[in-house]
Amino acid sequence: MMVDKNQAVIDYLIQCPAILNSPLYFNFIKAETDTNQFVTNSNDEYTNIRYVDGSVLKQYTFTIVTYKSTADIPIVKLGGYPNENMSDILDIQSLIDWIKEQEEIRNYPDFGSDCVIDSIRTTSENPRLDGIDDQVIPNLAIYSVSIEIRYIDNSKKIWG
């Protein structure tokens, strides 16, 4: 059975509180604070590993880009004064932590009966700051997290 992997991953991601509670766009963004963008990544053919039974180990990679308003206030060096920028990165870190938890309990997107997911992981330990959009008010920090799913595609399996 053929499954739209993009839709399967979106259905999976909306279970994550960091995604569920904010707008999620697909390959498009209306950049505002607390919006998320699902960006498809290309996966090179050379990453496919073919087995003698006809199955193929593949990877599906995508990036979540998150927009957060920024504060232009320096860090207060006295305890008890939170910094908006530091709080924002913790919010995005929660997506990374959620993916790690899902891997630990082996809870994966549903790629259909022809695919067996081997693992899901982020490609970094923390969010990446891709830039600051200072053309809008408030300024927006642009963070990203790339996620890789490795799976066995059994659709061309000839025995077993």
C-alpha positions in Angstrom: 0.0 0.0 0.0 1.4 3.4 -1.1 1.5 6.0 1.7 2.2 9.7 1.4 5.2 10.0 3.6 4.8 13.8 4.0 1.3 13.4 5.3 2.3 10.5 7.5 5.0 12.6 9.1 2.7 15.6 9.5 0.1 13.4 11.2 2.9 12.1 13.5 4.4 15.6 14.3 1.1 17.1 15.4 1.2 14.8 18.4 4.2 16.8 19.6 3.1 19.7 21.9 5.7 22.1 20.3 4.0 21.6 16.9 0.4 21.0 18.0 0.0 24.3 19.7 1.4 26.5 16.8 0.6 26.9 13.1 2.4 24.4 10.9 2.9 25.2 7.2 4.1 22.8 4.5 6.9 24.1 2.1 5.5 27.6 2.7 5.5 30.1 5.6 3.6 33.1 6.7 6.4 34.1 9.0 5.1 35.2 12.4 6.2 34.4 15.8 5.6 30.8 16.9 4.9 29.5 13.4 6.5 26.3 12.1 7.4 25.3 8.6 7.7 21.7 7.4 10.4 21.7 4.7 11.0 18.6 2.6 14.6 17.7 2.0 16.0 15.7 -0.9 17.5 12.4 -0.1 20.2 11.2 -2.5 19.9 7.9 -4.2 23.3 6.8 -2.9 21.9 6.6 0.6 19.7 3.7 -0.5 21.2 0.3 0.4 19.8 -2.6 -1.6 19.6 -6.0 -0.1 19.5 -9.4 -2.0 15.9 -9.9 -1.1 14.9 -6.8 -3.0 14.2 -4.6 0.1 16.0 -1.2 0.3 17.2 0.7 3.3 16.2 4.4 2.7 16.1 7.6 4.6 13.5 10.4 4.6 14.8 13.7 5.9 12.9 16.9 6.6 13.4 20.2 8.5 11.2 22.0 10.9 11.8 25.8 10.7 10.5 27.8 13.7 10.1 31.5 13.8 10.3 33.3 17.2 10.2 37.0 18.1 13.5 38.2 19.4 14.5 40.5 22.2 17.2 43.0 21.8 17.8 43.2 25.5 21.1 41.9 26.9 21.1 39.1 29.4 20.5 40.4 32.9 23.3 39.2 35.0 21.2 38.9 38.2 19.3 35.8 38.9 15.6 35.6 38.3 15.4 37.6 35.1 14.5 35.3 32.2 15.7 36.2 28.7 13.2 35.8 25.9 15.7 34.5 23.4 16.9 31.8 25.8 13.3 30.8 26.6 12.6 30.5 22.8 15.4 28.1 22.2 14.2 25.9 25.1 10.8 25.8 23.3 12.4 24.5 20.2 14.6 22.1 22.1 11.4 20.5 23.3 10.8 19.2 19.7 14.3 17.6 19.7 13.6 16.1 23.1 10.2 14.8 21.9 11.8 13.1 18.9 14.4 11.4 21.2 11.6 10.2 23.4 9.7 8.8 20.4 12.8 6.9 19.3 13.3 5.4 22.8 9.7 4.1 22.8 9.9 3.2 19.1 6.9 5.3 18.3 7.2 6.2 14.6 5.1 7.7 11.7 3.0 5.2 9.8 4.7 4.7 6.4 2.3 1.8 5.5 2.6 -2.0 5.4 5.5 -2.0 2.9 7.8 0.0 5.1 9.4 -0.8 8.4 10.9 2.2 10.2 14.3 1.5 11.8 14.9 4.8 13.6 14.0 8.5 13.8 16.5 11.1 15.0 17.4 14.7 14.8 20.6 15.5 13.0 21.8 17.8 15.8 21.6 18.0 19.6 20.2 21.5 19.6 18.4 23.9 17.3 20.3 25.8 14.7 19.9 29.6 14.5 19.6 30.2 10.7 19.3 34.0 11.0 17.3 37.0 12.1 14.6 38.6 10.0 14.9 42.3 10.8 12.5 43.3 8.0 9.5 42.6 10.2 8.4 43.9 13.6 9.0 42.3 15.9 12.3 40.9 14.5 12.1 37.1 14.1 14.7 34.6 14.9 14.7 31.7 12.4 15.6 28.3 14.0 15.7 24.9 12.4 15.9 21.3 13.3 16.5 18.5 10.7 15.0 15.1 11.3 16.0 11.8 9.6 13.9 8.7 9.4 15.6 5.5 8.3 13.3 2.7 7.1 13.3 -0.5 5.1 11.2 -0.3 1.9 9.8 -3.8 1.2 7.7 -2.9 -1.8 10.1 -4.6 -4.2 10.9 -7.5 -1.9 11.0 -10.7 -3.9 10.9 -13.3 -1.1 10.6 -13.7 2.7 
